[in-house]
Amino acid sequence: MATTIKKLDNLTTSFFQTVIKLLPQYEEKIKSCQDLTDEINDHYEQLSVCKSVDVADLNSKLFNEALKSELLLKISDKINASMASLRSEVSWFRERASEISAKSIQCLDFASNNMSPKVLEDSCSSGKPCLPYVLDWVSRTASMFHLHSERCTLSLEHIPKKEVHEPEGGEVDDVDESDAIFNHSTSLINDLSGPSTVGEFMSKTKNQSNKSQFHFNHGDLDQIQGYCSAIITLPQSTQKPSTPSSQAKKKNK
């Protein structure tokens, strides 16, 4: 049975080591989403300004309808490129959440198939975090990563599928996707029918700032880091670290 406990300990440690390695990448990806948010909003402002220009009122040979249409197309291309990049970043969140979920299932299934509740409870006397607690932390961590990816994915799913382009009439369709992407509007929340976990999660975040939707929910990241710290650091030593004075005394002996 000691071998089985060691196996589960290795699985849970590997799970949290994976999480620790991913957290810096999450920080970079979230920052990228924030930058893309700014880009898209800026491009829409440029698009609005350019559309509002009446070429006839300018009475200029340098700026005509052809040039205006060309500028509108260029701005539209920038919007679509930034949108594609944003979708790619959110796809990365989904992939990592699936990876973490698979590792959590591996831990939970192993415990369920190989260890009785009594054995799990007896692990609390080993000087390490109790395995029932650790398994609960594994489950909670995987859920938080899943909910984060769902939060980002739901935002993208509510983006109008129609791309910004120039129709034959020469006018660019006014498809302002920024409201759908960067605001959790009341209508979006109401579209989530039923008391689902994701629905409840989204309702808690609808009043947060536009960019904050790409972050973990408030407090989740601190909780994840706390779990990782407990698993990776506590098992190494339960002794208090030596102070400089105590180290000096040892040298003088």
PyMOL commands that set and color helices and strands:
alter all, ss='L'
color gray80, all
select helices_A, chain A and resi 2-52+55-58+65-114+117-126+131-157+178-182+186-190+197-205+211-214+220-236+244-252
alter helices_A, ss='H'
color red, helices_A
deselect
rebuild
show_as cartoon
